[in-house]
Amino acid sequence: MKSKLTFIILLYGVSLYAQQRTRDLGIKIGVMQTGKLNSITDVQGVKVGQVTLIEGSSVRTGVTAIFPHSGNLFQDKVPAGIFVGNGFGKLAGSTQVKELGTIETPIVLTNTLSVAVAMEAVIGYILDLPGNEKVQSVNAVVGETNDGYLNDIRGRHVKKEHMLDALRNATGGTVAEGNVGAGTGTVCFGFKGGIGTASRVLPITSGGYTVGVLVQTNFGGVLQIDGAPVGEALKKYYLSGQLQNDVDGSCMMVVATDAPLDARNLERLAQRAMMGLAKTGGIASNGSGDYAIAFSTDERVRVKHEKASLTDETIVVRNDAMSPLFMAVIEATEEAIINSLLAAKTMTGKDGNKVEALPHDEVIKIIKKHNLIEK
């Protein structure tokens, strides 16, 4: 049974979704079509679960869990690739993914000092699934960013039960953004960051595949929105004198697609997510752990844990058909990051530290000045 506190937190996380997104403001990033929800959950089968912890004056943190499909992930693994833009971070499970090219657990995002408890929760979750009674090794994939400016990170307030709540309550459909889940206490470009998501759908002539991205934003640089120099115009950017020490913190990018891709091309897809981050003005600073994880949900490329045959026969997208997917992930990553900023609200946390939300009215003026508002 959930505790009363956790129940309130889960409701809080959902209620924040009323915040605006890029397209609500008339900002149309890129040229490709979005999915129905413009979310990672536009990729069929993908589910997201979030628990948001806001308690007292100093707890501002949480957990976000992403499921590639609803089945037993250990028995029915998905191909995956990982790209490390800057390795100042703790992406648990990354070496096995790079070695074997598969993911066998949900992907969990949280804060830096909660990676260990997240791993414990994921391992227990997988071991308890029917069919896994003989499993003796689980490669939990857990990413993080450091929310220590707003959150009492040393208190390690995210517990195993919070992780399990996020895992057990994951659903498809609309994904809450901004100050929720693993993005509750994050800071991006000196403004309030958080969770963001977006998607793109390829033209039928290019396969008609969907690419969805979810980000946990906690990094810095010089903010740009659809090419407009927003950070510069707001006089709030790295080396401006105001944000000298506020560029470190990390960005986690999770990419899902229903295109049948193998691990090699999923790693190539993950690489392009970093280009989306760069388009927002991120600089992958020394202390920013910038990681992209990409996986395919197509059943034809899944890897069975136990199989009688010694060989696999799969159908995969050819190398020379990858460019539309590259473009899709760049656009979706860029928009997901901006969505995380626009959805976030001003927050006060640990030691009275306060981070302002990105000012929508000012942003619209800047965007209009550069003729980027969609009529």
ZADO-728212 format. One record per residue (C-alpha): x, y, z. Coordinates in pm, whole numbers, padded with zeros to 5 digits, always signed. Layout:
BEGIN
XYZ/...
//
This chain:
BEGIN
+00000+00000+00000/+00131+00346-00088/+00201+00586+00193/-00019+00896+00214/+00280+01113+00131/+00365+00919-00183/+00004+00931-00299/+00000+01310-00272/+00329+01330-00456/+00200+01120-00745/-00103+01348-00786/+00119+01654-00770/+00337+01525-01049/+00041+01485-01282/-00119+01819-01201/+00182+02016-01322/+00117+01917-01683/-00105+02224-01734/+00208+02421-01820/+00260+02540-02178/+00483+02377-02437/+00664+02513-02743/+00372+02473-02981/+00128+02628-02734/+00334+02945-02775/+00341+02918-03155/+00702+02799-03166/+00750+02526-03427/+01091+02364-03398/+01212+02182-03708/+01027+02073-04021/+00910+01721-03942/+00566+01621-03814/+00517+01543-03444/+00337+01240-03309/-00016+01270-03170/+00106+01360-02819/+00446+01500-02922/+00588+01266-02659/+00812+00963-02616/+00491+00766-02559/+00397+00820-02923/+00628+00522-02979/+00386+00233-02935/+00435+00035-02614/+00654+00291-02435/+00538+00377-02082/+00658+00640-01833/+00615+00646-01455/+00711+00936-01227/+00720+01010-00855/+00779+01368-00742/+00914+01442-00393/+00846+01794-00265/+00864+01803+00111/+00930+02085+00355/+01178+02351+00245/+01458+02132+00114/+01335+01812-00055/+01301+01872-00430/+01370+01550-00618/+01214+01238-00765/+01230+00952-01011/+01129+00895-01374/+01106+00543-01518/+01082+00456-01889/+00964+00117-02015/+01043+00015-02376/+00751-00230-02372/+00498-00382-02132/+00632-00736-02132/+00911-00904-01937/+01208-00694-02043/+01461-00942-01911/+01319-01226-02118/+01243-01004-02418/+01532-00756-02436/+01541-00456-02667/+01841-00353-02878/+02001-00034-02753/+02290+00204-02802/+02451+00459-02571/+02648+00771-02657/+02850+00965-02401/+02875+01334-02489/+03063+01413-02168/+03125+01144-01908/+03101+01341-01583/+02809+01131-01460/+02690+00798-01330/+02509+00594-01593/+02482+00254-01425/+02469-00045-01658/+02620+00137-01954/+02915-00096-02014/+02701-00407-02054/+02467-00221-02291/+02766-00115-02501/+02910-00467-02491/+02596-00670-02570/+02380-00406-02737/+02064-00475-02534/+01863-00333-02244/+01690-00579-02012/+01530-00347-01753/+01329-00027-01744/+01546+00286-01765/+01533+00489-01444/+01638+00853-01400/+01690+01013-01058/+01942+01229-00869/+02313+01155-00839/+02312+01008-00489/+02003+00794-00549/+02149+00578-00827/+02228+00292-00587/+01876+00273-00442/+01733+00291-00795/+01947-00005-00897/+01827-00200-00594/+01464-00126-00682/+01504-00216-01050/+01683-00541-00968/+01411-00641-00723/+01139-00547-00971/+01291-00766-01242/+01363-01062-01011/+01001-01060-00892/+00852-01086-01242/+00695-01422-01330/+00937-01618-01546/+01249-01472-01384/+01268-01716-01091/+01609-01849-01200/+01766-01513-01297/+02096-01448-01116/+02224-01137-01298/+02036-00816-01380/+02187-00515-01558/+01988-00221-01418/+02015+00093-01634/+02000+00404-01415/+02094+00761-01509/+02112+01079-01304/+02166+01450-01280/+02268+01643-00970/+01982+01845-00818/+02183+01955-00513/+02123+02329-00558/+01751+02302-00480/+01741+01960-00315/+01893+01822+00004/+02071+01561-00204/+02284+01435+00088/+01966+01342+00272/+01897+01075+00006/+01524+01114+00037/+01436+00897-00262/+01363+00554-00121/+01311+00212-00276/+00934+00243-00241/+00937+00564-00446/+01129+00387-00721/+00886+00097-00716/+00589+00335-00729/+00729+00490-01047/+00788+00146-01199/+00450+00001-01103/+00250+00308-01207/+00409+00363-01548/+00157+00427-01825/+00134+00538-02185/-00035+00860-02288/+00045+01212-02171/+00376+01257-01986/+00400+01525-01716/+00682+01775-01779/+00874+02041-01589/+00908+02012-01210/+00822+01644-01193/+00997+01314-01135/+01371+01320-01185/+01344+01681-01304/+01187+01818-00986/+01499+01995-00860/+01697+02053-01179/+01829+02378-01329/+01882+02445-01702/+02053+02750-01856/+02012+02922-01518/+01634+02877-01531/+01419+02602-01383/+01471+02283-01582/+01300+01948-01554/+01150+01666-01757/+01063+01731-02121/+00951+01518-02411/+00877+01540-02785/+00843+01318-03091/+00870+01310-03468/+00706+01090-03732/+00889+01011-04054/+00716+01044-04392/+00573+00716-04521/+00830+00720-04801/+01103+00714-04534/+00943+00431-04340/+00676+00616-04139/+00864+00539-03817/+00823+00734-03492/+01107+00872-03280/+01033+00989-02927/+01265+01160-02679/+01247+01223-02304/+01504+01446-02134/+01608+01533-01780/+01763+01880-01815/+02018+02014-01569/+02288+02183-01777/+02398+02522-01903/+02539+02731-02183/+02376+03004-02392/+02007+02929-02444/+01868+02934-02797/+01509+02857-02891/+01460+02763-03255/+01778+02957-03327/+01675+03274-03144/+01940+03397-02891/+01706+03391-02590/+01973+03357-02322/+02174+03643-02467/+01866+03865-02497/+01769+03791-02136/+02131+03862-02032/+02146+03527-01857/+02404+03290-01996/+02742+03131-01923/+03027+03385-01894/+02779+03673-01880/+02880+03745-01522/+02558+03600-01385/+02603+03231-01464/+02978+03177-01430/+02941+02862-01222/+02599+02739-01328/+02670+02534-01640/+02751+02203-01472/+02485+01952-01387/+02416+01707-01675/+02150+01608-01927/+02000+01262-01970/+01840+01191-02308/+01632+00877-02367/+01541+00802-02729/+01277+00550-02834/+01187+00442-03186/+00971+00178-03349/+01215+00156-03640/+01387-00186-03654/+01741-00083-03568/+02034-00285-03440/+02260-00170-03156/+02514-00013-03393/+02263+00216-03560/+02094+00289-03227/+02428+00419-03104/+02447+00637-03414/+02095+00762-03335/+02201+00839-02977/+02496+01040-03110/+02258+01270-03296/+02065+01347-02979/+02370+01545-02870/+02323+01762-03179/+01975+01847-03054/+02124+01948-02720/+02380+02163-02899/+02105+02342-03095/+01958+02464-02765/+02293+02621-02673/+02422+02350-02441/+02801+02329-02425/+02862+01989-02257/+03072+02160-01992/+03341+01994-01784/+03103+01900-01502/+02803+01812-01717/+02735+01442-01770/+02558+01429-02105/+02431+01084-02201/+02195+00955-02468/+02033+00611-02458/+01847+00490-02768/+01640+00175-02802/+01410+00012-03057/+01070-00132-02968/+01022-00326-03292/+00948-00690-03202/+01151-00814-03498/+01478-00694-03343/+01414-00793-02982/+01652-01045-02827/+01506-01346-02647/+01690-01435-02328/+01653-01804-02399/+01646-01932-02755/+01709-02279-02893/+01872-02155-03214/+02237-02053-03222/+02167-01774-03473/+01939-01474-03513/+01773-01357-03830/+01649-01000-03816/+01523-00724-04044/+01689-00388-03985/+01689-00044-04143/+01976-00001-04389/+02253+00251-04319/+02157+00466-04615/+01800+00494-04482/+01909+00630-04143/+01926+01002-04224/+01554+01074-04170/+01581+00909-03828/+01885+01123-03748/+01694+01437-03838/+01396+01323-03630/+01599+01267-03314/+01778+01602-03347/+01448+01789-03377/+01276+01592-03101/+01566+01633-02858/+01582+02007-02918/+01208+02045-02864/+01202+01816-02558/+01466+02033-02390/+01272+02353-02462/+00951+02186-02339/+01124+02102-02011/+01201+02471-01962/+00861+02604-02065/+00673+02357-01845/+00885+02423-01535/+00774+02661-01263/+00978+02887-01035/+01101+02686-00738/+01255+02764-00399/+01442+02486-00224/+01737+02402-00004/+01894+02692+00188/+01633+02923+00038/+01788+02887-00308/+01547+03004-00575/+01545+02934-00947/+01312+03134-01169/+01108+02981-01448/+01184+03084-01804/+00972+03402-01856/+00722+03310-02126/+00621+03666-02216/+00980+03774-02265/+01056+03463-02468/+00762+03529-02700/+00884+03887-02760/+01231+03761-02850/+01095+03489-03076/+00864+03736-03254/+01155+03973-03306/+01324+03697-03505/+01004+03613-03696/+00989+03260-03557/+00635+03252-03420/+00414+03031-03635/+00120+03228-03772/
//
